[in-house]
């Protein structure tokens, strides 16, 4: 039986790369939080990792309802900032809850509904090739960008539309480059005369190994090779571009291909543990076949980009540079969360510019794929007497989210603060087996110091069994104990 391992990347690694870049455990929103104001400060702003801030932002969006007007991550202060509107009267109680959860709450002028209405006006009145727009929660305005091709009457059309929205609703800036999908013609790596980059390996809905890349790459070439003039190794299954995204699912031709869930930066391999939503202000890293590893920040969400080929919606706007051939490449965080697929932008890695990315979460849902290893060996060793390597159980129901199989632990008395980065069932700190067993695991258990006592209730943290409740959290280890084992892989 053939077992082909696809790990080749032809990439130029930028000098001065990120030396500290590496995979880490994915923690729940509370998992890395500390009180700035010390113990006893009921509404102190918490310091959070970027991934944890994204999770908290999603929760607060639901909690605040119409009062929610966006959020962003303050990377310098490691804090989540949440915008609110119309918070007089009873809604102040909701804001108090947001502050108690650890967010920094800021009152702003423009509501989410008003910003969405303004974006619709731009779509109707100012859809001009070479333009883009996205909500910037830091300014509570829509940021409109026009590239060097937007001149004369086209510029007047865009500028007048922005002005009609009102002075406090949108801003416009010129970009020196040309907004375009970052596909390179004439230097074919994958085929069809187009050169792109692999984004993330996934498992297709039928269980076969596959990968995600940009949709405009998927429509440019049906079959892809992993080297210049090489034989095809994968075939496009689905592709979307332009329209509601820029993504493609490409299935490996050999069903036994081993497609690891990682990003090869050339200097090291970063394990990718899960897909996550982007948060404005988050530091992100991009890997591409032309320019290698680059980093920057998320600037806006739900961006609309008007490429010459057509309009694409729902993208992530960043200040990460990119060049032709980087299309489809991976956008990820330092702790191993998959964020996006390189779509297009303006500028280059000499003068800089804007780059837009397809959210991975949206692409996965659209094509029916799951993030993780595909092909032979995928999902092996989930169960037995030890926790399965790479098992992921976000909701704590004891079922691996990727394979649909039970995550087994064995034994009784799951140890508080257990950490198992490599998924071998052994606590990395103590060298002892990570056990599940028992019954009645407390929902939402929090144990920052790993003493086995829930910090909120003062009661013992129990694990495993049929009664393991969703949401169990061990802040010391960043893993869910008992039935809800969560491991990076």
C-alpha positions as CSV (number, residue, x, y, z in Angstrom):
1,X,0.0,0.0,0.0
2,X,1.4,3.4,-1.0
3,X,1.9,6.0,1.8
4,X,2.9,9.2,0.2
5,X,3.7,12.0,2.6
6,X,3.2,15.5,1.2
7,X,5.3,18.0,3.1
8,X,7.3,19.7,0.3
9,X,7.2,23.5,0.2
10,X,9.2,25.6,-2.2
11,X,9.5,28.8,-0.2
12,X,11.8,31.7,0.4
13,X,12.1,32.3,4.1
14,X,12.4,35.9,5.1
15,X,15.4,36.9,7.1
16,X,14.7,37.7,10.7
17,X,11.8,35.3,10.9
18,X,9.9,34.8,14.1
19,X,12.2,32.7,16.3
20,X,9.6,32.1,19.0
21,X,7.0,30.8,16.5
22,X,5.7,27.4,17.6
23,X,2.6,25.3,18.4
24,X,1.0,25.6,21.8
25,X,-2.0,24.2,23.6
26,X,-5.3,25.9,22.7
27,X,-6.9,27.2,25.8
28,X,-10.4,28.1,26.7
29,X,-11.2,31.9,27.1
30,X,-10.5,31.7,30.9
31,X,-7.4,29.6,30.5
32,X,-4.7,32.2,30.3
33,X,-6.5,35.1,32.0
34,X,-5.2,37.0,34.9
35,X,-6.7,39.9,36.8
36,X,-4.9,43.2,36.1
37,X,-6.4,44.6,39.2
38,X,-5.5,41.7,41.5
39,X,-7.8,39.3,43.4
40,X,-11.0,40.8,44.5
41,X,-11.5,43.2,41.6
42,X,-14.8,42.1,40.3
43,X,-14.7,43.9,37.0
44,X,-11.0,44.0,36.2
45,X,-9.8,43.7,32.6
46,X,-8.1,40.4,32.0
47,X,-5.0,39.7,30.0
48,X,-5.7,37.1,27.3
49,X,-4.1,35.3,24.5
50,X,-5.4,36.3,21.1
51,X,-7.2,33.0,20.6
52,X,-8.9,33.2,24.0
53,X,-9.9,36.8,23.2
54,X,-11.6,35.6,20.0
55,X,-13.6,33.0,22.0
56,X,-14.6,35.6,24.6
57,X,-15.6,38.1,21.9
58,X,-18.0,35.5,20.3
59,X,-19.6,34.9,23.7
60,X,-20.0,38.6,24.4
61,X,-21.5,39.3,21.0
62,X,-24.3,36.9,21.9
63,X,-24.6,38.4,25.4
64,X,-24.8,42.0,24.4
65,X,-27.1,41.6,21.4
66,X,-27.9,44.9,19.7
67,X,-25.6,46.8,22.1
68,X,-22.6,45.0,20.6
69,X,-20.8,47.1,18.0
70,X,-17.6,45.1,17.3
71,X,-14.5,44.2,19.2
72,X,-10.8,44.1,18.8
73,X,-7.7,42.7,20.5
74,X,-5.3,45.2,22.1
75,X,-2.1,43.3,21.4
76,X,0.1,45.6,23.6
77,X,-2.1,45.2,26.6
78,X,-3.3,41.6,25.8
79,X,-6.9,42.7,26.3
80,X,-10.2,42.4,24.5
81,X,-11.9,45.7,23.8
82,X,-15.6,45.5,23.1
83,X,-17.6,48.4,21.5
84,X,-21.1,49.1,22.8
85,X,-23.9,51.5,21.8
86,X,-27.1,52.5,23.5
87,X,-26.1,51.3,26.9
88,X,-28.4,53.4,29.1
89,X,-31.0,51.9,31.4
90,X,-31.2,48.2,31.8
91,X,-28.5,47.5,29.2
92,X,-26.0,48.8,31.7
93,X,-26.5,45.5,33.5
94,X,-25.4,43.6,30.4
95,X,-22.3,45.8,30.1
96,X,-21.5,45.1,33.7
97,X,-21.5,41.4,32.8
98,X,-19.2,42.0,29.9
99,X,-16.8,43.8,32.2
100,X,-17.0,41.1,34.8
101,X,-16.1,38.6,32.1
102,X,-12.8,40.5,31.7
103,X,-13.4,42.7,28.6
104,X,-12.6,46.4,28.4
105,X,-15.9,48.0,27.4
106,X,-15.9,51.2,25.2
107,X,-19.0,53.2,24.2
108,X,-19.0,54.2,20.5
109,X,-21.3,56.1,18.1
110,X,-22.0,53.6,15.3
111,X,-24.0,50.5,15.8
112,X,-23.4,47.2,13.9
113,X,-26.7,47.7,12.1
114,X,-25.6,51.2,11.0
115,X,-22.2,50.0,9.8
116,X,-23.9,47.2,7.9
117,X,-26.3,49.6,6.2
118,X,-23.4,51.8,5.2
119,X,-21.6,48.8,3.7
120,X,-24.7,48.0,1.6
121,X,-24.7,51.6,0.3
122,X,-21.1,51.2,-0.8
123,X,-22.0,47.9,-2.5
124,X,-24.8,49.6,-4.4
125,X,-23.1,52.9,-5.2
126,X,-19.3,52.3,-5.2
127,X,-18.6,48.8,-6.5
128,X,-15.6,49.8,-8.6
129,X,-12.7,47.4,-9.5
130,X,-9.7,48.3,-7.3
131,X,-11.7,49.1,-4.2
132,X,-12.4,47.4,-0.9
133,X,-14.0,48.1,2.4
134,X,-14.2,46.5,5.8
135,X,-15.4,47.6,9.3
136,X,-12.5,48.8,11.5
137,X,-13.7,48.4,15.2
138,X,-10.8,50.4,16.5
139,X,-12.2,53.5,14.8
140,X,-15.8,52.3,14.7
141,X,-15.9,53.3,11.0
142,X,-15.7,51.6,7.6
143,X,-12.3,51.7,6.1
144,X,-12.5,52.1,2.3
145,X,-9.4,51.5,0.2
146,X,-8.9,52.5,-3.4
147,X,-5.9,51.3,-5.4
148,X,-3.8,53.2,-8.0
149,X,-6.3,52.3,-10.8
150,X,-9.2,54.2,-9.2
151,X,-8.8,57.6,-10.8
152,X,-11.0,60.3,-12.5
153,X,-14.7,59.5,-12.5
154,X,-14.2,56.2,-10.7
155,X,-12.5,58.0,-7.8
156,X,-15.1,60.7,-7.7
157,X,-17.8,58.0,-7.5
158,X,-16.2,56.3,-4.6
159,X,-15.3,59.5,-2.7
160,X,-18.8,61.0,-3.1
161,X,-20.4,57.8,-1.8
162,X,-18.1,57.8,1.2
163,X,-18.9,61.5,1.9
164,X,-22.7,60.8,1.6
165,X,-22.4,58.3,4.5
166,X,-21.5,61.1,6.9
167,X,-18.2,62.2,8.4
168,X,-18.3,59.7,11.3
169,X,-19.2,56.6,9.3
170,X,-16.4,55.9,6.9
171,X,-12.9,56.9,5.8
172,X,-11.1,56.5,2.5
173,X,-7.4,56.0,1.7
174,X,-5.4,55.5,-1.5
175,X,-3.2,52.5,-2.0
176,X,-0.1,52.8,-4.2
177,X,-0.4,49.2,-5.5
178,X,-3.0,47.4,-7.6
179,X,-5.6,45.2,-6.0
180,X,-5.5,41.8,-7.5
181,X,-5.6,38.0,-6.7
182,X,-2.1,36.9,-5.9
183,X,-1.8,34.2,-8.5
184,X,1.4,34.0,-10.6
185,X,1.2,33.0,-14.3
186,X,4.0,31.4,-16.4
187,X,5.8,29.8,-13.5
188,X,3.6,26.8,-12.9
189,X,4.2,24.8,-9.7
190,X,0.8,23.1,-9.6
191,X,-0.4,23.3,-13.2
192,X,-2.5,25.2,-15.7
193,X,0.1,27.9,-15.9
194,X,-0.7,29.1,-12.3
195,X,1.5,29.1,-9.2
196,X,-0.2,29.2,-5.8
197,X,0.4,27.9,-2.3
198,X,-1.2,25.1,-0.3
199,X,-3.2,26.4,2.7
200,X,-4.1,23.7,5.1
201,X,-4.5,19.9,4.9
202,X,-8.0,18.8,5.7
203,X,-10.2,15.7,5.6
204,X,-13.0,15.9,3.0
205,X,-16.5,15.0,3.9
206,X,-16.1,11.5,2.4
207,X,-13.0,10.9,4.6
208,X,-10.4,11.4,1.9
209,X,-7.3,13.5,2.3
210,X,-7.4,17.0,0.8
211,X,-6.2,20.6,1.2
212,X,-7.7,24.1,1.1
213,X,-6.3,26.8,-1.1
214,X,-7.6,30.0,-2.8
215,X,-10.7,29.7,-5.0
216,X,-9.1,31.7,-7.8
217,X,-6.4,29.1,-7.9
218,X,-9.0,26.3,-8.0
219,X,-10.7,27.9,-11.1
220,X,-7.3,28.5,-12.8
221,X,-6.1,24.8,-12.7
222,X,-8.1,21.6,-12.3
223,X,-5.1,19.4,-11.5
224,X,-2.2,20.4,-9.3
225,X,1.4,19.1,-8.9
226,X,3.7,19.7,-5.9
227,X,6.7,20.6,-8.1
228,X,7.4,22.5,-11.3
229,X,6.7,20.2,-14.3
230,X,5.8,17.4,-11.8
231,X,3.0,14.9,-12.2
232,X,-0.4,16.0,-10.8
233,X,-1.0,14.8,-7.2
234,X,-4.4,16.4,-6.5
235,X,-7.6,17.4,-8.3
236,X,-10.0,20.3,-7.5
237,X,-13.2,19.1,-6.0
238,X,-14.9,22.5,-5.3
239,X,-14.0,26.1,-6.0
240,X,-15.6,29.4,-5.2
241,X,-14.4,32.7,-6.8
242,X,-15.6,35.4,-7.2
243,X,-18.7,35.8,-5.0
244,X,-19.2,34.5,-1.4
245,X,-15.5,33.8,-0.8
246,X,-12.3,32.7,-2.3
247,X,-11.6,29.1,-1.5
248,X,-11.1,25.7,-3.0
249,X,-11.1,22.1,-1.8
250,X,-8.5,20.0,-3.6
251,X,-8.5,16.2,-3.0
252,X,-5.3,14.2,-3.2
253,X,-5.4,11.6,-6.0
254,X,-3.8,9.0,-3.8
255,X,-6.3,8.1,-1.0
256,X,-3.4,6.9,1.1
257,X,-1.6,10.2,1.1
258,X,-0.6,11.2,4.6
259,X,-1.4,14.9,4.9
260,X,-0.3,16.3,8.3
261,X,-2.1,19.1,10.0
262,X,0.8,21.5,10.1
263,X,2.5,24.5,8.4
264,X,6.1,24.1,7.2
265,X,7.8,27.4,7.6
266,X,11.1,26.1,6.3
267,X,12.7,26.6,9.7
268,X,10.2,24.6,11.6
269,X,6.8,22.9,11.4
270,X,3.9,24.5,13.3
271,X,1.2,22.0,14.4
272,X,-2.2,23.3,13.5
273,X,-4.7,22.3,16.1
274,X,-8.0,23.9,15.1
275,X,-9.7,26.6,12.9
276,X,-10.5,29.9,14.6
277,X,-12.2,33.2,13.8
278,X,-10.0,36.2,13.2
279,X,-10.0,39.1,15.7
280,X,-9.0,42.6,14.8
281,X,-5.7,43.5,16.4
282,X,-4.4,39.9,16.5
283,X,-0.9,39.2,15.4
284,X,-1.0,36.7,12.6
285,X,1.6,34.8,10.4
286,X,1.3,34.0,6.7
287,X,3.2,31.4,4.8
288,X,3.5,31.5,1.0
289,X,5.5,29.9,-1.7
290,X,6.9,33.2,-3.0
291,X,7.8,35.3,0.0
292,X,7.9,32.7,2.8
293,X,7.0,33.6,6.4
294,X,5.6,37.1,7.1
295,X,3.6,38.5,9.9
296,X,1.3,41.4,10.7
297,X,-2.1,42.3,12.2
298,X,-5.7,41.8,11.4
299,X,-7.2,45.2,10.4
300,X,-10.8,44.4,9.5
301,X,-13.4,41.6,9.2
302,X,-16.2,40.8,6.6
303,X,-14.3,42.8,4.0
304,X,-15.6,43.3,0.5
305,X,-13.0,43.3,-2.3
306,X,-13.7,44.4,-5.8
307,X,-11.1,42.5,-7.9
308,X,-11.0,43.0,-11.7
309,X,-12.4,39.4,-12.0
310,X,-15.4,40.3,-9.7
311,X,-16.5,41.1,-6.2
312,X,-15.6,38.8,-3.2
313,X,-17.2,39.2,0.2
314,X,-16.6,38.0,3.7
315,X,-12.8,38.4,3.7
316,X,-10.2,39.3,6.5
317,X,-8.2,42.5,5.9
318,X,-4.6,42.6,7.2
319,X,-1.4,44.5,6.8
320,X,0.6,41.4,6.1
321,X,2.5,41.7,2.8
322,X,2.1,39.1,0.0
323,X,3.1,38.7,-3.6
324,X,1.9,36.7,-6.7
325,X,2.3,33.0,-6.0
326,X,1.4,33.4,-2.3
327,X,-2.3,32.9,-3.1
328,X,-3.9,30.1,-1.1
329,X,-1.2,30.1,1.5
330,X,-1.9,29.7,5.2
331,X,-2.7,32.5,7.7
332,X,-2.3,31.3,11.3
333,X,-1.5,32.3,14.9
334,X,1.6,31.6,16.9
335,X,-0.3,29.0,19.0
336,X,-1.4,27.0,16.0
337,X,-4.8,28.2,15.0
338,X,-5.8,28.2,11.4
339,X,-7.2,31.6,10.5
340,X,-7.3,32.2,6.7
341,X,-6.2,31.5,3.1
342,X,-4.4,34.2,1.1
343,X,-6.7,35.7,-1.4
344,X,-5.2,38.9,-2.8
345,X,-4.2,42.5,-2.2
346,X,-2.1,45.4,-3.3
347,X,1.6,46.2,-2.9
348,X,4.4,43.8,-2.2
349,X,6.8,42.8,0.5
350,X,9.1,45.7,-0.4
351,X,6.7,48.6,-0.1
352,X,4.0,46.8,1.9
353,X,0.3,47.0,1.3
354,X,-3.0,45.3,2.2
355,X,-3.7,41.6,1.9
356,X,-7.0,39.9,2.2
357,X,-7.7,36.4,3.4
358,X,-10.5,33.9,3.1
359,X,-11.7,32.8,6.7
360,X,-10.9,29.1,7.2
361,X,-14.0,28.5,9.3
362,X,-16.2,29.7,6.4
363,X,-14.4,27.6,3.9
364,X,-14.5,24.4,6.0
365,X,-18.3,24.8,6.5
366,X,-18.9,25.5,2.8
367,X,-17.0,22.4,1.5
368,X,-17.9,20.1,4.3
369,X,-14.4,19.4,5.4
370,X,-12.7,19.2,8.8
371,X,-9.3,20.5,9.7
372,X,-6.8,17.8,10.5
373,X,-4.8,14.9,9.0
374,X,-6.3,13.0,6.1
375,X,-5.6,9.6,4.6
376,X,-4.0,6.6,6.2
377,X,-3.4,6.9,9.9
378,X,-5.9,9.7,10.4
379,X,-7.8,9.2,13.6
380,X,-5.8,6.2,14.6
381,X,-5.3,5.4,18.3
382,X,-8.4,7.3,19.5
383,X,-9.3,5.2,22.5
384,X,-7.9,2.1,24.3
385,X,-6.5,2.9,27.7
386,X,-5.1,6.3,26.8
387,X,-6.4,9.5,25.3
388,X,-6.1,9.3,21.5
389,X,-3.3,11.3,20.0
390,X,-4.7,14.6,18.6
391,X,-8.2,14.1,20.0
392,X,-10.2,17.2,19.9
393,X,-13.4,17.6,21.9
394,X,-14.5,21.3,22.0
395,X,-17.9,20.7,23.6
396,X,-16.8,18.1,26.1
397,X,-19.3,15.5,25.0
398,X,-16.6,12.8,24.8
399,X,-16.7,12.6,21.0
400,X,-13.7,13.5,18.9
401,X,-14.9,16.5,16.8
402,X,-12.8,15.4,13.8
403,X,-13.4,11.6,13.8
404,X,-16.8,11.3,15.5
405,X,-15.4,8.5,17.7
406,X,-15.4,8.3,21.5
407,X,-12.5,9.9,23.3
408,X,-11.5,7.3,26.0
409,X,-9.5,7.9,29.1
410,X,-9.8,5.0,31.5
411,X,-9.3,4.9,35.3
412,X,-10.7,7.3,37.9
413,X,-9.9,10.6,39.4
414,X,-8.6,12.6,36.4
415,X,-5.7,14.7,37.7
416,X,-6.3,18.5,37.9
417,X,-4.1,20.5,35.6
418,X,-3.2,17.5,33.3
419,X,-1.2,18.6,30.2
420,X,-0.7,16.2,27.3
421,X,0.8,18.0,24.3
422,X,1.7,15.0,22.3
423,X,-1.4,13.0,23.0
424,X,0.4,9.9,24.4
425,X,-1.9,9.8,27.4
426,X,1.0,10.8,29.8
427,X,0.9,14.1,31.7
428,X,3.8,16.1,30.4
429,X,4.4,17.7,33.9
430,X,4.0,14.6,36.2
431,X,4.9,11.7,33.8
432,X,1.8,9.9,35.0
433,X,-1.1,8.6,33.0
434,X,-4.0,11.0,32.3
435,X,-7.1,9.2,33.5
436,X,-10.8,9.8,33.0
437,X,-13.3,7.5,34.8
438,X,-15.6,8.5,37.5
439,X,-18.9,10.3,37.3
440,X,-20.3,13.7,37.8
441,X,-17.7,15.9,36.3
442,X,-18.6,19.5,37.1
443,X,-19.7,21.7,34.2
444,X,-17.4,24.6,33.7
445,X,-14.9,23.5,36.3
446,X,-12.0,26.0,36.6
447,X,-8.7,25.0,38.3
448,X,-5.9,27.5,37.7
449,X,-3.4,26.1,40.2
450,X,-4.1,22.4,39.5
451,X,-4.9,21.6,43.1
452,X,-8.0,19.6,42.1
453,X,-10.3,22.3,43.7
454,X,-12.7,24.3,41.5
455,X,-11.7,27.9,41.9
456,X,-15.3,29.1,41.6
457,X,-17.1,26.5,43.8
458,X,-14.4,25.3,46.2
459,X,-15.4,21.7,45.4
460,X,-13.3,18.9,44.0
461,X,-13.0,18.7,40.2
462,X,-14.1,15.3,39.1
463,X,-13.6,13.8,35.6
464,X,-14.8,11.3,33.0
465,X,-17.6,8.9,33.1
466,X,-21.0,9.1,31.4
467,X,-21.9,12.2,33.4
468,X,-19.0,14.4,32.3
469,X,-20.5,17.8,31.7
470,X,-19.7,20.1,28.8
471,X,-17.4,23.0,29.3
472,X,-15.0,21.5,31.9
473,X,-11.8,23.5,31.9
474,X,-8.5,23.2,33.6
475,X,-6.7,26.6,33.3
476,X,-3.4,25.3,34.4
477,X,-3.1,22.7,31.7
478,X,-5.4,24.2,29.1
479,X,-7.1,20.8,28.6
480,X,-10.5,19.5,29.4
481,X,-10.4,16.6,31.9
482,X,-12.3,13.3,31.7
483,X,-14.5,12.8,28.7
484,X,-13.8,16.2,27.3
485,X,-10.1,15.7,26.4
486,X,-8.7,18.4,24.2
487,X,-5.2,18.1,22.8
488,X,-3.2,20.0,20.2
489,X,-2.1,17.9,17.2
